[in-house]
Amino acid sequence: MYADYAYYVSEYLLGRTPAVPEDEFLYWEKQARTVVDRQTFDRIKANEALISKPVKDCVCAIAEHLYKADCLNQSGQAPGIVASYSNDGESATYNVSGSVYTESGSKKKVRELIYQYLGNAGLLYRGVK
């Protein structure tokens, strides 16, 4: 585990309301950790001394994003803005092209989070140091 729930609440959120419930955090932290490990070529998994504040913050940010995306998909809510609406039949069409909660948008958002937190950490370099 790179970040526990106590870190998520106290250090990452700094007093904000948690988006990920405590009973679900372990699952989403594991999903985020898997993404981070893949992008860092398992360097952190091989050397736990590399677990720094940026790594923990990155895992928390990705876990929160993945949780929110899953909640939207599970609830059937459209993750976009209303493009058109009809009043009689109560129907709406959503423009999801710019949403970070679609599959492609989520992948892009996760990449952005990885570069935001780990871009200067030296963990994303593919070559040998």
C-alpha positions as CSV (number, residue, x, y, z in Angstrom):
1,M,0.0,0.0,0.0
2,Y,1.4,3.4,-1.0
3,A,-1.2,5.6,0.8
4,D,-3.6,4.6,3.5
5,Y,-7.0,6.2,4.4
6,A,-5.5,8.3,7.2
7,Y,-3.0,9.8,4.7
8,Y,-5.8,10.4,2.2
9,V,-7.9,12.3,4.6
10,S,-5.3,14.2,6.6
11,E,-2.4,14.9,4.2
12,Y,-4.0,14.7,0.7
13,L,-7.4,16.3,1.3
14,L,-6.2,18.7,4.0
15,G,-9.7,19.0,5.6
16,R,-11.8,18.6,2.5
17,T,-14.6,16.1,2.5
18,P,-13.4,12.6,1.3
19,A,-14.9,11.5,-2.0
20,V,-13.9,7.8,-1.4
21,P,-15.5,6.2,1.6
22,E,-13.2,4.5,4.0
23,D,-14.6,1.0,3.4
24,E,-13.9,1.3,-0.3
25,F,-10.5,3.1,-0.2
26,L,-8.4,-0.1,-0.1
27,Y,-9.8,-1.3,-3.4
28,W,-9.4,2.1,-5.2
29,E,-5.9,2.6,-3.8
30,K,-4.9,-0.8,-5.2
31,Q,-6.3,0.2,-8.6
32,A,-4.4,3.5,-8.5
33,R,-1.3,1.8,-7.3
34,T,-1.5,-0.6,-10.3
35,V,-1.6,2.3,-12.7
36,V,1.3,4.1,-11.0
37,D,3.4,0.9,-11.0
38,R,2.7,0.4,-14.7
39,Q,3.7,4.0,-15.5
40,T,6.8,3.9,-13.3
41,F,8.0,0.5,-14.6
42,D,7.5,-1.1,-11.2
43,R,10.3,1.0,-9.7
44,I,8.3,1.8,-6.6
45,K,7.2,-1.7,-6.1
46,A,10.9,-2.9,-6.3
47,N,12.1,-0.2,-4.0
48,E,9.7,1.0,-1.3
49,A,12.1,3.8,-0.3
50,L,10.7,5.6,-3.4
51,I,7.3,6.0,-1.7
52,S,7.4,9.8,-1.3
53,K,4.7,12.4,-0.7
54,P,4.3,12.9,-4.5
55,V,3.8,9.2,-5.0
56,K,1.2,9.1,-2.2
57,D,-0.6,12.2,-3.5
58,C,-0.6,10.7,-7.0
59,V,-2.2,7.4,-5.8
60,C,-4.8,9.3,-3.8
61,A,-5.7,11.6,-6.8
62,I,-6.0,8.6,-9.1
63,A,-8.0,6.6,-6.6
64,E,-10.4,9.4,-6.2
65,H,-10.8,9.9,-9.9
66,L,-11.4,6.2,-10.6
67,Y,-13.9,6.1,-7.7
68,K,-15.9,9.0,-9.1
69,A,-15.8,7.6,-12.6
70,D,-17.1,4.3,-11.4
71,C,-19.9,5.9,-9.3
72,L,-21.1,7.8,-12.4
73,N,-21.0,4.7,-14.5
74,Q,-22.8,2.6,-11.9
75,S,-25.5,5.2,-11.4
76,G,-26.2,5.6,-15.1
77,Q,-25.6,9.4,-14.9
78,A,-24.3,10.9,-18.0
79,P,-20.8,12.3,-17.4
80,G,-21.2,15.3,-19.7
81,I,-23.1,18.5,-20.3
82,V,-26.7,18.5,-21.6
83,A,-26.6,19.1,-25.4
84,S,-30.3,19.0,-26.0
85,Y,-33.4,18.5,-23.9
86,S,-37.1,17.6,-24.7
87,N,-39.7,18.5,-22.1
88,D,-42.7,16.4,-23.1
89,G,-41.0,13.0,-23.0
90,E,-38.3,14.1,-20.5
91,S,-35.4,13.1,-22.6
92,A,-31.9,14.6,-22.8
93,T,-28.9,14.2,-25.0
94,Y,-25.5,14.7,-23.4
95,N,-22.2,15.8,-25.0
96,V,-19.6,13.6,-23.3
97,S,-16.8,14.4,-25.7
98,G,-15.0,16.6,-23.1
99,S,-15.8,14.5,-20.1
100,V,-13.0,13.0,-17.9
101,Y,-15.3,10.3,-16.8
102,T,-15.7,8.5,-20.2
103,E,-13.2,5.7,-20.8
104,S,-10.9,7.7,-23.1
105,G,-11.3,10.8,-21.0
106,S,-10.5,8.9,-17.8
107,K,-7.3,7.5,-19.3
108,K,-6.3,11.0,-20.4
109,K,-7.1,12.4,-16.9
110,V,-5.1,9.6,-15.2
111,R,-2.1,10.4,-17.4
112,E,-2.4,14.1,-16.5
113,L,-2.5,13.2,-12.8
114,I,0.6,11.0,-13.2
115,Y,2.6,13.8,-14.9
116,Q,1.2,16.4,-12.4
117,Y,2.5,14.5,-9.4
118,L,5.4,12.4,-10.7
119,G,6.6,14.4,-13.7
120,N,9.7,15.7,-11.9
121,A,10.2,12.7,-9.6
122,G,12.5,10.7,-12.0
123,L,10.1,7.7,-11.9
124,L,8.7,8.0,-15.5
125,Y,12.0,7.7,-17.3
126,R,12.1,4.5,-19.4
127,G,15.8,4.1,-19.7
128,V,18.4,3.0,-17.2
129,K,20.0,5.4,-14.8
